[in-house]
Amino acid sequence: MLFKITLAMIAFAANSVLCRLALAGQQIDPMSFSSIRIVSGAVVLFVIWWLSAARSKIEWNFKNGMFLATYILAFTYAYVKIDAGVGALLLFGTVQLTMVFYGIFHGEILNLQKGFGLLIALAGIIVLLLPGVSAPSLFYSLMMGISGLAWAAYSISGKRMLNPLSSSLANFIVAVPIVLIVSFVLKQDIFMNTKGVVLAMISGGLTSSIAYVLWYSIVKNIDRITASTVQLSVPCFAILGGSLFIGEEVSLRVILSAVVVLCGITVVIFASRKNIASTK
């Protein structure tokens, strides 16, 4: 399970790096990136589903497709102006809050230790958003927040899905026309080169589609609080990737924020393991 979680988190971070690499370098416009990403993901999942030995029935769910489309559109637009690591911090900070409070509302227990860890993680996000020279744009931060809400809803719904592959395929197929229509309605300047198209295809066909199937197989077996918390490791991978592959400068504020968030994750995971051990 730990190996699967690590793979999924690295893939999530790769999405941030790929998107930012494409947009920051003016390789492609954001709406075209979103469109190619979602179509590529749908095609790859369909091929995998079609070639699978046990071709399970596709689980259609319009809401999940809407969540996926909203996440992808807001995510891409936010990365026009936000660095990879900073965007990931905002995204998964929002995911953490949403999934934790949803879990509590539906009967999951938030003990003192988990609550303390959550507060620490939130403090890390607050450090990032405090006014200052290196603080991200409020508008683009809000866009990433919307993306986080949509991804949290998408993750929560994963616990009810019977088959990760057929569910993910249905979600991508539903999301395709939504993303394409929104891209057409916004009518932004369209531009792209080969590198931008390839980056969008990798994001959609590998680090989105396959990783989301893997994620759906994970969330079925862990509680919502743990699922939300492990995703806060993604910003750390994204910060590293942004620095290595894009040359983004990592400010002291971002480093401090990431360290504080990781401390909060550690506390929550330790509390979860302690609870499991005490019930045995």
C-alpha positions as CSV (number, residue, x, y, z in Angstrom):
1,M,0.0,0.0,0.0
2,L,2.8,2.4,0.9
3,F,4.5,1.8,-2.5
4,K,1.2,2.5,-4.3
5,I,0.6,5.7,-2.4
6,T,4.1,6.9,-3.1
7,L,3.7,6.2,-6.8
8,A,0.4,8.1,-6.9
9,M,1.8,11.1,-5.0
10,I,4.8,11.3,-7.4
11,A,2.4,11.2,-10.3
12,F,0.3,14.0,-8.8
13,A,3.4,16.1,-8.3
14,A,4.4,15.4,-11.9
15,N,1.1,16.8,-13.1
16,S,2.0,20.1,-11.4
17,V,5.5,20.2,-12.9
18,L,4.3,19.2,-16.4
19,C,1.6,21.8,-16.5
20,R,3.8,24.6,-15.2
21,L,6.6,23.6,-17.5
22,A,4.3,23.8,-20.5
23,L,2.6,27.1,-19.4
24,A,5.6,29.0,-18.0
25,G,7.6,28.3,-21.2
26,Q,4.7,29.5,-23.4
27,Q,4.6,26.0,-25.0
28,I,0.8,25.9,-25.1
29,D,-2.2,27.9,-23.9
30,P,-4.0,26.7,-20.8
31,M,-7.2,25.7,-22.4
32,S,-5.5,23.6,-25.1
33,F,-3.4,22.0,-22.4
34,S,-6.6,21.0,-20.5
35,S,-8.3,19.7,-23.6
36,I,-5.4,17.6,-24.8
37,R,-4.8,16.3,-21.2
38,I,-8.4,15.1,-20.7
39,V,-8.7,13.6,-24.2
40,S,-5.4,11.8,-23.9
41,G,-6.4,10.4,-20.5
42,A,-9.8,9.2,-21.9
43,V,-8.1,7.5,-24.9
44,V,-5.5,5.7,-22.8
45,L,-8.1,4.5,-20.3
46,F,-10.4,3.3,-23.0
47,V,-7.6,1.3,-24.6
48,I,-6.6,-0.3,-21.3
49,W,-10.2,-1.1,-20.5
50,W,-10.8,-2.5,-24.0
51,L,-7.7,-4.8,-23.8
52,S,-8.4,-5.9,-20.2
53,A,-9.3,-9.6,-19.8
54,A,-12.2,-8.9,-17.5
55,R,-13.9,-5.9,-19.1
56,S,-16.1,-4.6,-16.3
57,K,-19.2,-2.6,-16.9
58,I,-18.5,1.2,-17.1
59,E,-19.8,3.0,-14.0
60,W,-21.3,6.2,-15.3
61,N,-21.5,9.1,-12.9
62,F,-22.1,12.6,-14.2
63,K,-21.1,14.3,-11.0
64,N,-17.7,12.7,-10.9
65,G,-17.1,13.8,-14.5
66,M,-18.0,17.3,-13.5
67,F,-15.7,17.2,-10.5
68,L,-12.8,16.0,-12.8
69,A,-13.5,18.6,-15.4
70,T,-13.6,21.4,-12.9
71,Y,-10.4,20.2,-11.2
72,I,-8.5,20.1,-14.5
73,L,-9.7,23.5,-15.9
74,A,-9.1,25.4,-12.6
75,F,-5.8,23.6,-12.0
76,T,-4.4,24.5,-15.5
77,Y,-5.6,28.1,-15.4
78,A,-4.1,28.7,-11.9
79,Y,-0.7,27.4,-13.1
80,V,-0.5,30.3,-15.6
81,K,0.9,32.4,-12.7
82,I,1.7,30.1,-9.8
83,D,4.9,28.0,-9.4
84,A,4.6,24.2,-9.3
85,G,5.3,23.7,-5.6
86,V,3.3,26.7,-4.4
87,G,0.3,25.5,-6.5
88,A,0.5,22.0,-5.1
89,L,0.6,23.4,-1.6
90,L,-2.6,25.4,-2.2
91,L,-4.3,22.5,-4.0
92,F,-3.7,19.8,-1.5
93,G,-4.1,22.2,1.5
94,T,-7.6,22.7,0.2
95,V,-8.1,19.0,-0.4
96,Q,-6.9,18.3,3.2
97,L,-9.4,20.7,4.7
98,T,-12.3,19.5,2.6
99,M,-11.8,15.8,3.1
100,V,-11.1,16.1,6.8
101,F,-14.3,18.1,7.5
102,Y,-16.3,15.8,5.3
103,G,-14.9,12.8,7.1
104,I,-15.7,14.2,10.5
105,F,-19.3,15.1,9.4
106,H,-19.7,11.5,8.3
107,G,-18.6,10.0,11.5
108,E,-14.8,9.6,11.2
109,I,-13.0,10.4,14.5
110,L,-10.7,13.4,14.7
111,N,-8.9,12.9,18.0
112,L,-6.7,15.5,19.7
113,Q,-3.5,14.3,18.1
114,K,-5.0,14.2,14.6
115,G,-6.5,17.7,15.2
116,F,-3.1,19.0,16.3
117,G,-1.5,17.6,13.2
118,L,-4.2,19.2,11.0
119,L,-3.7,22.6,12.6
120,I,0.1,22.3,12.0
121,A,-0.5,21.5,8.3
122,L,-2.9,24.4,8.0
123,A,-0.4,26.7,9.6
124,G,2.0,25.8,6.8
125,I,-0.5,26.9,4.2
126,I,-1.1,30.1,6.0
127,V,2.6,30.8,6.1
128,L,2.6,30.5,2.3
129,L,-0.4,32.9,1.8
130,L,0.7,35.6,4.2
131,P,1.0,39.0,2.3
132,G,4.5,39.7,1.0
133,V,6.7,39.8,-2.1
134,S,6.7,36.0,-2.6
135,A,3.0,35.5,-1.8
136,P,1.0,34.1,-4.8
137,S,-1.7,36.1,-6.6
138,L,-5.0,36.0,-4.8
139,F,-7.0,35.3,-7.9
140,Y,-4.9,32.4,-9.1
141,S,-4.8,31.1,-5.5
142,L,-8.6,31.1,-5.5
143,M,-8.6,29.2,-8.8
144,M,-6.3,26.6,-7.3
145,G,-8.6,26.5,-4.3
146,I,-11.6,25.7,-6.6
147,S,-9.5,22.9,-8.1
148,G,-8.8,21.5,-4.7
149,L,-12.5,21.4,-3.8
150,A,-13.2,19.6,-7.0
151,W,-10.4,17.1,-6.4
152,A,-11.5,16.5,-2.9
153,A,-15.0,15.7,-4.1
154,Y,-13.6,13.4,-6.8
155,S,-11.4,11.6,-4.2
156,I,-14.3,11.2,-1.7
157,S,-16.5,9.7,-4.4
158,G,-13.8,7.1,-5.1
159,K,-14.7,5.2,-1.9
160,R,-18.1,4.3,-3.5
161,M,-16.7,3.1,-6.8
162,L,-16.8,-0.7,-7.5
163,N,-14.1,-0.8,-10.2
164,P,-11.3,1.9,-10.3
165,L,-10.6,1.4,-14.1
166,S,-14.2,1.5,-15.4
167,S,-15.1,4.3,-13.0
168,S,-12.1,6.4,-14.0
169,L,-12.9,5.8,-17.7
170,A,-16.5,6.9,-17.3
171,N,-15.3,10.1,-15.4
172,F,-12.8,11.0,-18.2
173,I,-15.4,10.4,-20.9
174,V,-17.9,12.6,-19.2
175,A,-15.3,15.3,-18.5
176,V,-14.1,15.5,-22.2
177,P,-17.1,17.4,-23.7
178,I,-17.3,19.7,-20.6
179,V,-13.6,20.7,-20.9
180,L,-13.9,21.1,-24.7
181,I,-17.0,23.3,-24.4
182,V,-15.6,25.5,-21.7
183,S,-12.4,25.9,-23.7
184,F,-14.4,26.9,-26.8
185,V,-16.6,29.4,-24.9
186,L,-13.7,31.1,-23.2
187,K,-12.1,31.6,-26.7
188,Q,-8.7,32.5,-25.5
189,D,-5.7,32.8,-27.8
190,I,-4.8,29.3,-29.0
191,F,-1.1,28.5,-29.4
192,M,1.0,25.4,-29.1
193,N,4.1,23.7,-30.2
194,T,5.2,20.1,-30.3
195,K,6.7,20.2,-26.8
196,G,3.5,21.7,-25.3
197,V,1.4,19.0,-26.9
198,V,3.7,16.2,-25.7
199,L,3.7,17.6,-22.2
200,A,-0.1,17.7,-22.2
201,M,-0.4,14.2,-23.6
202,I,2.0,12.8,-20.9
203,S,0.0,14.6,-18.2
204,G,-3.2,13.1,-19.5
205,G,-2.2,9.7,-20.6
206,L,0.2,8.8,-17.8
207,T,0.3,10.9,-14.7
208,S,-3.5,11.6,-14.8
209,S,-5.4,8.7,-16.2
210,I,-3.3,5.8,-14.9
211,A,-2.5,7.5,-11.6
212,Y,-6.2,8.3,-11.0
213,V,-7.1,4.6,-11.4
214,L,-4.3,3.8,-8.9
215,W,-5.7,6.5,-6.5
216,Y,-9.2,5.1,-6.7
217,S,-7.9,1.7,-5.8
218,I,-6.1,3.3,-2.8
219,V,-8.9,5.5,-1.4
220,K,-11.3,2.5,-1.2
221,N,-9.0,1.0,1.5
222,I,-8.1,4.0,3.7
223,D,-10.2,6.5,5.7
224,R,-10.8,10.1,4.3
225,I,-8.6,11.8,6.9
226,T,-5.6,9.6,6.0
227,A,-6.3,10.0,2.3
228,S,-6.4,13.8,2.6
229,T,-3.2,13.9,4.7
230,V,-1.0,11.7,2.5
231,Q,-1.7,14.0,-0.4
232,L,0.0,16.8,1.4
233,S,3.3,15.1,0.5
234,V,2.7,16.1,-3.1
235,P,3.9,19.7,-2.7
236,C,7.3,18.5,-1.5
237,F,7.7,16.4,-4.6
238,A,6.4,19.3,-6.8
239,I,8.8,21.8,-5.2
240,L,11.7,19.5,-5.9
241,G,10.5,18.9,-9.5
242,G,9.9,22.6,-10.1
243,S,13.4,23.4,-9.0
244,L,15.1,20.6,-11.0
245,F,13.1,20.7,-14.3
246,I,11.8,24.3,-14.5
247,G,14.4,26.2,-12.6
248,E,11.9,27.8,-10.2
249,E,13.4,29.6,-7.3
250,V,12.5,28.0,-4.0
251,S,12.1,30.8,-1.5
252,L,12.5,30.5,2.3
253,R,8.8,31.0,2.7
254,V,8.0,28.0,0.5
255,I,10.6,25.8,2.2
256,L,9.2,26.8,5.6
257,S,5.7,26.1,4.5
258,A,6.6,22.7,3.1
259,V,8.4,21.7,6.3
260,V,5.5,22.8,8.5
261,V,3.0,20.9,6.3
262,L,5.1,17.7,6.4
263,C,5.3,18.0,10.2
264,G,1.5,18.1,10.3
265,I,1.3,15.0,8.0
266,T,3.7,13.1,10.3
267,V,1.6,13.8,13.3
268,V,-1.7,12.7,11.6
269,I,-0.2,9.5,10.2
270,F,1.4,8.6,13.6
271,A,-2.0,9.2,15.3
272,S,-3.7,7.0,12.7
273,R,-1.2,4.1,13.2
274,K,-1.6,4.5,17.0
275,N,-5.4,4.2,16.7
276,I,-5.1,1.1,14.5
277,A,-2.7,-0.5,16.9
278,S,-5.0,0.2,19.9
279,T,-8.0,-1.5,18.1
280,K,-6.1,-4.8,17.5
